[in-house]
Amino acid sequence: MFSSSLSKIKGTIFYRGGIAALDQGMLSMINLGVQILLIKTVIKSEYGYYSIALSVIMYLMSFQNSVVNTPITVSIAGKTKEAKDKYISAIFSGQIIALIVVGLAGLLIVFILFNIGMSIEKSLIASSLCIGSFGILNREFLRSYFFAEEEPIKVLKLDFYYGVIYAGLILITYLLIGINVPLIIFFMGLASGFDSLIINKRLKFNFNLQNIKESYLENWQISKWSLIGITVTQLQGYSYLYVIGGLLGSNAVADVSASRLLLLPVGLITNGWGNVIRPYGAKLREQNQLKRFFKNLIFAGISFPILILIVSIVLYFSSGILLKMVFTKDYQTVFDYLFYWALLSSVGFLRANASYGLQVVKKFKSLALFNGATMLITITLAFILTSEFQIKGALIASLCGEVLFAIILWYNLYKAIYKY
């Protein structure tokens, strides 16, 4: 009876969501530790460049999600085992070829830019991005695949090995010679690559070009709109960072990025939840149970903002201790933006939830078109409000864009599911 009850618990979306939250929490704490280390050891402008480099990595992951991961997540539920294995192997192998070609091309471009005047600091960061992205994106593919197969424990093991290797490399280097931003990004890629290509024995390579072509053409039916949607979502989501960097400089980028650290562990739960809810929703879609899926999205959308509120209140009343223990004297204004981030995280989760739902019902064109309109509004507001109110203006612009986008997406998700 106990084993039967345990099996039922493991079969629920909230069990898988809990494992995903634990996984994201572990990754968040590692990322938080790395960023605190950088805050305390590198100059403020260099930390600002690190924040911009992270946004580039996030865009590359979003691009990969649109072309590779999301089509896999919403498609494999309807495939036979043989067709699925062939498809996954071809996609994985095609990605490896593409990453090698793009990485080498990126290094060539960095070499040319360095020779015509780009600084050594920026050149090293850009080079580490070109090299590190190979491992980072291969690991992200594997994570999405395991989530799509509804095997979150495998993701947890994969990320545990990654965390041990990544943190170990940073700690040893820090103790021996010190640490900097290019090394952090390189170690992230090295740990990810070792984790996904050496430790992993699950996926097989399939470098048959015809199979790769057929698999990516199948993906393209979904990804042609998903790619547009992901790109404009990224631009909208990080518009505050790019506008602040352009108008106020890298020190201001460092300030706003440091303030975001306060809610980073809970904020990254959004990504973990998306990895769980999309394959779950795809399975319910195949079973004609989308209304049940919709109710789960609503329940999660109500629960997460409550968690954010509780964490924000605890952080606010702990501000004196955190300012002394975590931040240096250059970052004494970070708590000025805490409740802006609390609102942004809450509304962002609500918007993401509706987005995941529309992806499950394959409304990628609608997502892209709606997001294009809200992105233009958000970026326009960001330029206007940042010029007037500095960092707070940029965050208010992002919040306005998220609220508008969330309302539009939930309305269209309701229509799509109840008319599906």
C-alpha positions as semicolon CSV with decimal commas, in nm:
position;residue;x (nm);y (nm);z (nm)
1;M;0,000;0,000;0,000
2;F;0,283;0,238;0,087
3;S;0,462;0,176;-0,246
4;S;0,133;0,226;-0,431
5;S;0,075;0,559;-0,255
6;L;0,434;0,664;-0,327
7;S;0,389;0,583;-0,697
8;K;0,074;0,795;-0,707
9;I;0,255;1,086;-0,544
10;K;0,543;1,057;-0,793
11;G;0,292;1,066;-1,077
12;T;0,152;1,405;-0,977
13;I;0,251;1,736;-1,134
14;F;0,320;1,886;-0,792
15;Y;0,573;1,613;-0,707
16;R;0,757;1,685;-1,032
17;G;0,716;2,057;-0,968
18;G;0,864;2,010;-0,621
19;I;1,168;1,827;-0,761
20;A;1,206;2,102;-1,024
21;A;1,187;2,366;-0,750
22;L;1,451;2,181;-0,548
23;D;1,670;2,160;-0,858
24;Q;1,629;2,529;-0,938
25;G;1,688;2,616;-0,575
26;M;2,020;2,430;-0,580
27;L;2,127;2,601;-0,904
28;S;2,010;2,937;-0,772
29;M;2,218;2,904;-0,458
30;I;2,526;2,818;-0,663
31;N;2,463;3,114;-0,893
32;L;2,396;3,338;-0,594
33;G;2,724;3,231;-0,432
34;V;2,918;3,300;-0,752
35;Q;2,766;3,647;-0,787
36;I;2,833;3,735;-0,423
37;L;3,195;3,624;-0,476
38;L;3,221;3,854;-0,779
39;I;3,059;4,145;-0,594
40;K;3,322;4,113;-0,323
41;T;3,626;4,053;-0,548
42;V;3,591;4,239;-0,881
43;I;3,537;4,607;-0,956
44;K;3,179;4,727;-1,003
45;S;3,204;4,784;-1,379
46;E;3,334;4,428;-1,432
47;Y;3,038;4,289;-1,241
48;G;2,818;4,497;-1,472
49;Y;2,980;4,327;-1,774
50;Y;2,917;3,990;-1,610
51;S;2,547;4,074;-1,581
52;I;2,533;4,164;-1,950
53;A;2,719;3,841;-2,038
54;L;2,460;3,643;-1,837
55;S;2,181;3,810;-2,034
56;V;2,354;3,695;-2,356
57;I;2,369;3,338;-2,221
58;M;1,999;3,360;-2,133
59;Y;1,922;3,473;-2,488
60;L;2,120;3,182;-2,635
61;M;1,926;2,946;-2,410
62;S;1,600;3,110;-2,519
63;F;1,701;3,072;-2,884
64;Q;1,777;2,706;-2,819
65;N;1,443;2,666;-2,642
66;S;1,256;2,801;-2,943
67;V;1,440;2,596;-3,207
68;V;1,509;2,277;-3,013
69;N;1,374;2,232;-2,660
70;T;1,017;2,364;-2,683
71;P;0,931;2,169;-3,003
72;I;1,066;1,854;-2,834
73;T;0,870;1,918;-2,516
74;V;0,534;1,962;-2,687
75;S;0,586;1,698;-2,960
76;I;0,733;1,376;-2,818
77;A;0,420;1,287;-2,619
78;G;0,262;1,168;-2,945
79;K;0,562;0,971;-3,080
80;T;0,640;0,600;-3,064
81;K;0,958;0,500;-2,877
82;E;1,147;0,419;-3,198
83;A;1,049;0,744;-3,369
84;K;1,124;0,941;-3,053
85;D;1,475;0,793;-3,011
86;K;1,563;0,863;-3,374
87;Y;1,427;1,218;-3,353
88;I;1,601;1,307;-3,024
89;S;1,939;1,168;-3,134
90;A;1,925;1,359;-3,463
91;I;1,833;1,686;-3,289
92;F;2,109;1,644;-3,029
93;S;2,373;1,564;-3,292
94;G;2,265;1,852;-3,515
95;Q;2,294;2,089;-3,222
96;I;2,651;1,978;-3,152
97;I;2,753;2,044;-3,513
98;A;2,586;2,387;-3,509
99;L;2,747;2,488;-3,178
100;I;3,097;2,399;-3,299
101;V;3,053;2,601;-3,620
102;V;2,897;2,903;-3,447
103;G;3,152;2,895;-3,162
104;L;3,448;2,899;-3,403
105;A;3,288;3,178;-3,606
106;G;3,235;3,376;-3,286
107;L;3,600;3,340;-3,185
108;L;3,706;3,463;-3,530
109;I;3,484;3,770;-3,495
110;V;3,624;3,843;-3,147
111;F;3,979;3,814;-3,284
112;I;3,899;4,064;-3,558
113;L;3,732;4,308;-3,315
114;F;4,027;4,284;-3,075
115;N;4,267;4,371;-3,355
116;I;4,065;4,680;-3,449
117;G;4,041;4,816;-3,096
118;M;3,813;4,618;-2,863
119;S;3,957;4,607;-2,509
120;I;4,127;4,295;-2,374
121;E;3,867;4,274;-2,093
122;K;3,570;4,265;-2,332
123;S;3,756;4,035;-2,573
124;L;3,821;3,777;-2,299
125;I;3,459;3,786;-2,182
126;A;3,333;3,746;-2,541
127;S;3,578;3,459;-2,605
128;S;3,470;3,279;-2,289
129;L;3,109;3,313;-2,408
130;C;3,194;3,155;-2,744
131;I;3,370;2,861;-2,577
132;G;3,147;2,818;-2,273
133;S;2,820;2,824;-2,468
134;F;2,897;2,482;-2,619
135;G;2,876;2,307;-2,284
136;I;2,603;2,529;-2,140
137;L;2,361;2,466;-2,427
138;N;2,428;2,091;-2,445
139;R;2,349;2,057;-2,076
140;E;2,035;2,268;-2,116
141;F;1,922;2,037;-2,398
142;L;1,966;1,733;-2,176
143;R;1,776;1,897;-1,890
144;S;1,482;1,979;-2,119
145;Y;1,482;1,626;-2,259
146;F;1,470;1,465;-1,914
147;F;1,192;1,702;-1,810
148;A;1,003;1,621;-2,131
149;E;1,031;1,252;-2,042
150;E;0,898;1,343;-1,695
151;E;1,217;1,225;-1,521
152;P;1,299;1,517;-1,289
153;I;1,523;1,303;-1,065
154;K;1,764;1,261;-1,359
155;V;1,771;1,639;-1,397
156;L;1,847;1,675;-1,026
157;K;2,140;1,431;-1,054
158;L;2,269;1,602;-1,368
159;D;2,261;1,943;-1,202
160;F;2,414;1,812;-0,880
161;Y;2,719;1,684;-1,070
162;Y;2,738;2,013;-1,260
163;G;2,718;2,214;-0,937
164;V;2,996;2,013;-0,770
165;I;3,229;2,049;-1,070
166;Y;3,149;2,419;-1,127
167;A;3,181;2,522;-0,763
168;G;3,495;2,309;-0,721
169;L;3,671;2,472;-1,018
170;I;3,584;2,820;-0,894
171;L;3,690;2,750;-0,534
172;I;4,026;2,596;-0,631
173;T;4,106;2,878;-0,875
174;Y;3,998;3,146;-0,628
175;L;4,225;3,005;-0,357
176;L;4,523;2,963;-0,591
177;I;4,523;3,268;-0,823
178;G;4,198;3,461;-0,776
179;I;3,891;3,476;-0,996
180;N;3,752;3,694;-1,276
181;V;3,450;3,708;-1,507
182;P;3,601;3,527;-1,812
183;L;3,711;3,235;-1,590
184;I;3,365;3,211;-1,430
185;I;3,197;3,182;-1,771
186;F;3,460;2,937;-1,898
187;F;3,416;2,716;-1,589
188;M;3,038;2,726;-1,634
189;G;3,082;2,590;-1,987
190;L;3,347;2,337;-1,888
191;A;3,140;2,193;-1,601
192;S;2,829;2,183;-1,822
193;G;3,009;2,012;-2,109
194;F;3,170;1,750;-1,888
195;D;2,836;1,690;-1,719
196;S;2,631;1,654;-2,038
197;L;2,877;1,482;-2,272
198;I;3,105;1,276;-2,047
199;I;2,892;1,172;-1,751
200;N;2,571;1,134;-1,951
201;K;2,527;0,794;-2,116
202;R;2,159;0,832;-2,211
203;L;2,169;0,997;-2,553
204;K;2,329;0,847;-2,861
205;F;2,487;1,045;-3,140
206;N;2,332;1,028;-3,485
207;F;2,528;1,232;-3,738
208;N;2,316;1,119;-4,034
209;L;2,262;1,451;-4,212
210;Q;1,933;1,340;-4,367
211;N;1,789;1,248;-4,027
212;I;1,912;1,577;-3,882
213;K;1,755;1,772;-4,167
214;E;1,419;1,594;-4,133
215;S;1,411;1,643;-3,755
216;Y;1,486;2,014;-3,773
217;L;1,232;2,063;-4,051
218;E;0,975;1,902;-3,822
219;N;1,079;2,141;-3,544
220;W;1,055;2,437;-3,778
221;Q;0,677;2,401;-3,800
222;I;0,666;2,509;-3,437
223;S;0,990;2,703;-3,395
224;K;0,938;2,953;-3,681
225;W;0,691;3,140;-3,459
226;S;0,844;3,032;-3,130
227;L;1,177;3,184;-3,238
228;I;1,018;3,524;-3,293
229;G;0,829;3,498;-2,966
230;I;1,133;3,396;-2,763
231;T;1,346;3,672;-2,914
232;V;1,101;3,949;-2,839
233;T;1,031;3,803;-2,492
234;Q;1,404;3,818;-2,420
235;L;1,431;4,174;-2,548
236;Q;1,130;4,275;-2,339
237;G;1,248;4,090;-2,029
238;Y;1,598;4,237;-2,040
239;S;1,509;4,577;-2,188
240;Y;1,567;4,735;-1,846
241;L;1,925;4,603;-1,845
242;Y;2,012;4,716;-2,198
243;V;1,851;5,059;-2,156
244;I;2,018;5,113;-1,817
245;G;2,352;5,007;-1,967
246;G;2,308;5,240;-2,265
247;L;2,182;5,543;-2,071
248;L;2,339;5,507;-1,726
249;G;2,652;5,290;-1,776
250;S;2,788;4,957;-1,645
251;N;2,796;5,074;-1,279
252;A;2,418;5,123;-1,288
253;V;2,387;4,778;-1,449
254;A;2,584;4,639;-1,155
255;D;2,346;4,809;-0,907
256;V;2,027;4,675;-1,064
257;S;2,177;4,328;-1,114
258;A;2,290;4,313;-0,751
259;S;1,940;4,413;-0,637
260;R;1,791;4,132;-0,846
261;L;2,008;3,883;-0,656
262;L;1,782;3,921;-0,355
263;L;1,497;3,735;-0,525
264;L;1,700;3,531;-0,772
265;P;1,654;3,191;-0,600
266;V;1,273;3,212;-0,607
267;G;1,268;3,390;-0,942
268;L;1,444;3,102;-1,118
269;I;1,168;2,866;-1,005
270;T;0,974;3,000;-1,304
271;N;1,211;2,824;-1,543
272;G;1,197;2,499;-1,349
273;W;0,817;2,509;-1,340
274;G;0,807;2,564;-1,716
275;N;1,020;2,254;-1,775
276;V;0,770;2,049;-1,575
277;I;0,434;2,197;-1,673
278;R;0,485;2,191;-2,051
279;P;0,538;1,815;-2,092
280;Y;0,264;1,754;-1,836
281;G;0,031;1,979;-2,033
282;A;0,126;1,807;-2,359
283;K;0,028;1,471;-2,206
284;L;-0,306;1,611;-2,087
285;R;-0,359;1,761;-2,433
286;E;-0,322;1,416;-2,586
287;Q;-0,577;1,289;-2,329
288;N;-0,823;1,574;-2,400
289;Q;-0,789;1,706;-2,042
290;L;-0,682;2,065;-2,108
291;K;-0,933;2,210;-1,861
292;R;-0,756;2,019;-1,584
293;F;-0,427;2,164;-1,712
294;F;-0,575;2,515;-1,700
295;K;-0,678;2,470;-1,334
296;N;-0,322;2,363;-1,243
297;L;-0,187;2,678;-1,409
298;I;-0,428;2,894;-1,207
299;F;-0,337;2,723;-0,878
300;A;0,037;2,776;-0,943
301;G;-0,028;3,136;-1,049
302;I;-0,197;3,209;-0,714
303;S;0,060;3,024;-0,500
304;F;0,380;3,176;-0,639
305;P;0,307;3,547;-0,565
306;I;0,227;3,450;-0,205
307;L;0,572;3,289;-0,179
308;I;0,732;3,599;-0,329
309;L;0,554;3,824;-0,078
310;I;0,670;3,616;0,220
311;V;1,032;3,605;0,097
312;S;1,032;3,980;0,023
313;I;0,910;4,067;0,372
314;V;1,177;3,844;0,531
315;L;1,447;4,002;0,313
316;Y;1,329;4,354;0,393
317;F;1,352;4,301;0,767
318;S;1,693;4,135;0,721
319;S;1,833;4,421;0,512
320;G;2,079;4,547;0,775
321;I;2,244;4,207;0,817
322;L;2,250;4,131;0,442
323;L;2,407;4,466;0,355
324;K;2,692;4,391;0,593
325;M;2,741;4,023;0,508
326;V;2,669;4,004;0,133
327;F;2,729;4,344;-0,026
328;T;3,019;4,589;-0,021
329;K;2,995;4,965;0,034
330;D;2,946;5,012;-0,341
331;Y;2,607;4,836;-0,330
332;Q;2,424;5,005;-0,042
333;T;2,116;5,099;-0,253
334;V;2,013;4,744;-0,354
335;F;1,714;4,729;-0,115
336;D;1,565;5,038;-0,282
337;Y;1,447;4,808;-0,561
338;L;1,337;4,500;-0,362
339;F;0,960;4,545;-0,398
340;Y;0,991;4,638;-0,766
341;W;1,154;4,299;-0,817
342;A;0,887;4,131;-0,604
343;L;0,614;4,270;-0,830
344;L;0,810;4,190;-1,146
345;S;0,875;3,833;-1,032
346;S;0,510;3,776;-0,943
347;V;0,365;3,920;-1,264
348;G;0,642;3,756;-1,467
349;F;0,544;3,416;-1,328
350;L;0,178;3,478;-1,412
351;R;0,272;3,580;-1,766
352;A;0,506;3,282;-1,806
353;N;0,234;3,044;-1,688
354;A;-0,004;3,166;-1,959
355;S;0,280;3,145;-2,212
356;Y;0,348;2,781;-2,120
357;G;-0,021;2,707;-2,165
358;L;-0,031;2,861;-2,513
359;Q;0,282;2,667;-2,607
360;V;0,112;2,343;-2,505
361;V;-0,187;2,418;-2,731
362;K;0,063;2,523;-3,002
363;K;-0,045;2,887;-3,033
364;F;0,308;3,003;-3,114
365;K;0,202;3,253;-3,378
366;S;-0,030;3,430;-3,134
367;L;0,246;3,441;-2,872
368;A;0,490;3,598;-3,117
369;L;0,246;3,864;-3,239
370;F;0,125;3,965;-2,891
371;N;0,479;3,975;-2,758
372;G;0,602;4,187;-3,047
373;A;0,346;4,455;-2,963
374;T;0,413;4,455;-2,587
375;M;0,792;4,455;-2,646
376;L;0,769;4,781;-2,845
377;I;0,558;4,939;-2,570
378;T;0,799;4,820;-2,297
379;I;1,115;4,941;-2,468
380;T;0,959;5,280;-2,552
381;L;0,849;5,323;-2,191
382;A;1,194;5,213;-2,071
383;F;1,371;5,490;-2,263
384;I;1,120;5,753;-2,146
385;L;1,103;5,648;-1,779
386;T;1,475;5,569;-1,739
387;S;1,566;5,916;-1,860
388;E;1,324;6,062;-1,603
389;F;1,348;5,826;-1,303
390;Q;1,677;5,636;-1,361
391;I;1,682;5,267;-1,251
392;K;1,334;5,276;-1,096
393;G;1,194;5,409;-1,424
394;A;1,336;5,113;-1,616
395;L;1,186;4,866;-1,368
396;I;0,845;5,038;-1,382
397;A;0,853;5,013;-1,763
398;S;0,926;4,639;-1,741
399;L;0,642;4,595;-1,492
400;C;0,395;4,776;-1,722
401;G;0,498;4,553;-2,013
402;E;0,463;4,234;-1,806
403;V;0,117;4,329;-1,675
404;L;-0,012;4,408;-2,025
405;F;0,137;4,091;-2,172
406;A;-0,001;3,873;-1,888
407;I;-0,356;4,006;-1,934
408;I;-0,349;3,944;-2,310
409;L;-0,204;3,593;-2,276
410;W;-0,445;3,474;-2,005
411;Y;-0,744;3,597;-2,204
412;N;-0,626;3,413;-2,515
413;L;-0,532;3,099;-2,321
414;Y;-0,882;3,083;-2,173
415;K;-1,034;3,113;-2,521
416;A;-0,796;2,853;-2,667
417;I;-0,859;2,589;-2,399
418;Y;-1,234;2,627;-2,367
419;K;-1,273;2,615;-2,745
420;Y;-1,004;2,350;-2,802
